[in-house]
């Protein structure tokens, strides 16, 4: 497998990142995950724009050439349907929190896509998202919060964990945005709830959904629910805390939006 590291394609077995890289030591980095269809990275420009925005919040410079690097990696590995990850860290630095003066580390890699299950289940995690954090909505490599929430879900026999924010309102899942359907209308929490401004989330909003602040009670009363992310697209959520959502099957609004999303992707790729 070839990866693009700091300006050149190298074999994964010889790719090396410094032991002093602050991305490894401190989680001082940002990243994007991009869905690849038939060799074409979907919405790459939107992902790169969000990467730059996240890096700007972190104060990490973004090197040039990432769009070309994405295509080079796909071509070198002859990948068709794949998931791509673009990672930027602040690079090597001294012990402690202060950054070094060197350049950032930039890594682009892609792997064959592993399909998500057709439906998902979730619990409401006991852990909360802090909507007032300076990193709320920033896609950083510091994912330990999500790791422990997902482990909590898997220990409970569920696929995902839904996270409330400090106000007690619905925020997001560990690696996805969440939508609830009430009375035929799909809604997702607003960005000020502390959630990530998901690329797929934005496209689904454009297909006929809305933003709305939602509480734990809305979770219990939802007629349908679904998750969105670049690699899972629109995935029905059929049970929360062991209780079926609606009839425990993908609902009509979810299926309509999933179909509309697939058609939108196909049209844009053409």
N, C-alpha and C positions, 0 to 999 in steps of 0.2 A: 504494500500500500504506500502510495506517495502522498506526502503532506507538504504544504507550503509553509515554510518557517522563515520569518525575517527576510523575505525577498527572494527565496529560491525554493524550488521543488527538491525534496530529499526523501529518501526511503525512511519509513517510519522507524525502522530498526536503528538508524543512525541519527535520527532527529534528537537534538539535545537542548534542553532549557536549563539555564544556570540554577544550581542549588540555592543561590541567593535571590532568585526571582521573587519579587514581592507578591506576584500572583499566587505562587505556591505557598509562600510563608504567611501571607496576610490576607489572601483573597482580594488583593488590590487589582481588580481587573473587571472588564465587562465582556459580554459575549452576545451572540445572536445564533439562533438555530433556524435554518432555512430549509424548506421543503423543496426537493428537486423532482420535477416531473419530466420524464423522457429526456433527461440530460440538461434540462433548463431550470435554473434556480428561480423559483416563483417569488415575485415581489422583492427581488434583491435590492432594488433601489430604496424601497421602504425600510428594509432591514438595516441597510447601511446608514440611512438617515437616523434611525433610532439608535444604532451603535454609536454614531457620532454624538448624539444628544446625551446618551448615558456617559460616554467618555468625557464629555464636557462638564457634566456635573461632578465627575470624579477628578477632573483636572489632568486627564491622561491624553497626550497627543495621539492622534490616529494617523498611522502611516498611509501613504498613498498606495495605489495598485491593488486594492482588495477586490475590486470587481473582476479585474483580469485574473487575479489569483484564484478566485472561485471557479472560473471557467477552466483554468489550467489544471486544477485538481480533478475536476470531473473528467476532463479529456484524458489525463494521465492514467486514471484508474478505470476508464471506460465504464463509468457509472451512468445508469439511466434513472431509475427511481431510487432516491437516496435522501438522507438527511445530512445536512452540512452544518458544521459549527465554525464560526469565526470568533476567535478569542483575542483580545488585546489586554495585556497587563502593563503595569508601570515599569516592568523590567527589573533588572538586578539592582540591589540597593544594600545599604549597611544594615547592621543589626538594629532593631527598633522600628519605629514607625516612619521615620524620615526617609523620603525617597532618595535614590541616587541620582546622579546627573546623566546617566546613560540613556540610550534610546529605549522605547517600549518594546516589548516582545509581541510579535504578531504571528498567530497560527491559524491556518485554514485547513480543515480536514473534512472528509466526507466518507460516509459508510453506507452500504446498502440499507434500504429502508426495511425496518421490521414493522409490519402492520399492527395497528392497535386493534384490540377486540372491538366487535361491533357495538357493544354497549359497555357501560361502566357503572360501578357502585361507589358510594362515598360515605364517610362519616364526617361529622362536624368536629374538627380538632379542638382540643383543649388549649392549644396555642393560638395566640392572636397576632395579627399584623398591626404594626404601629403606623397608622396613617399620617402621623406627624413626624416620622423619621425623615431626615434629609435624603435618605436613599429610597423612600417610598416611590414605587414606580420605576426605579432604575434597575436595569437588568445587569446586576453585578455577578461576579463569580462566587460571591459569598452566599452559598445556598444551604448552609447548615440548618437553618430554620426549616426549610422545606424538607430536608433529609429526615429530620426527626419527626416532622408531622406525617410524612409519607410512611415511615416505619410504624407510627402509631396506627395509621389506617390499615396497613397490611397485617399487623398483629390482631386487628379487630375483624379481619377477613374481608376488608373492602379494598377497592382498587385505588382510591384517591382520598385526600383529605380536603375538606372545605374549611377556609379560614375566615373567621370574623375579625373585624378590626377592634380597636380599643373602645369604640363607641358601641360595640355590640352588633354592628351591622355587617351584612355579608360583604366580603372583599373579593376573594378569588380562591382557586385551588392551588396546589403546590406548583404545578407546571402548566396551568391552564386558566383561562377566564371562565366564568360560570354565568349561565343564563337561566332564568326561571320564566315559565309561561303561566300567566294567570288570565283567564277569560279570553284566550286566543291571542294575547299580546306577549311577545318575548321581550324580556328586559334584563339588563346586566348592570352591576353597580357602576356608578360614575367614577371617574379617575380620582376624585378627592376622597374616595373610600380607601385609597392606598394601593389600588391594584395596578398591575402592569398595563400599559396601553398596548394591548396585543394587536398584532397585525391582522390576524384572523378575526379578532373581536371587531376591529374597525370595519372590515369588509362585511361581516354579518349585520352590523348596525346599518350599513348602507343598503342591505337587502330587505330591511323591514323589521328592525328591532329598535328598542329605545333604551336609554339610560334611566335608572331609577334607584333610589336608595331603598334597600330591602333589609329586613330584620330576620331573626331566627324564625319568627312566626311565618314569614313569607316562604321560608324553606318548607315548613310543615304543610302549608296550604297550597303549594305549587301543583298545577295540573300536569306540567311537564318540566323537565330540566335537561340541560345539556352543557357540555364542556367544549371549549374551542382552543386550539393551538395550531401552529403551522403544520406539525406532523400528524396530529390526530384529526385535523379539520373540524367537523362538527360531529361530536360523539354523544349520543343519547346517554343521559344519567337516569337510571331506572330505579335506584333505591338509595335512600339516605338514612343513615343510622339504623339499617336493617328493615326500614319500612318502605314499601313500594311508593314510587312517585307516580301519581295518577293511577293508571292500571298496571304499572310495573312493566310497561312496554313503551318503545319509542312512540311519541305522540305525533299527531298530524302537523302541528306547527314546526316541531323539530325536524321531521322528515322533509317538509317543504323547504325549510331553510338549508338543510343539508344538500338537497338536490339543487337549489338555486346557487349555493356556494360552488358545487362541483361544475355547474354550467359556467359560472363566472370565471373560474380558473381556466377551464378549457378555452373559453373565448379569449382571455388575455394571452394565453400561450400561443394561440394562433396569430 
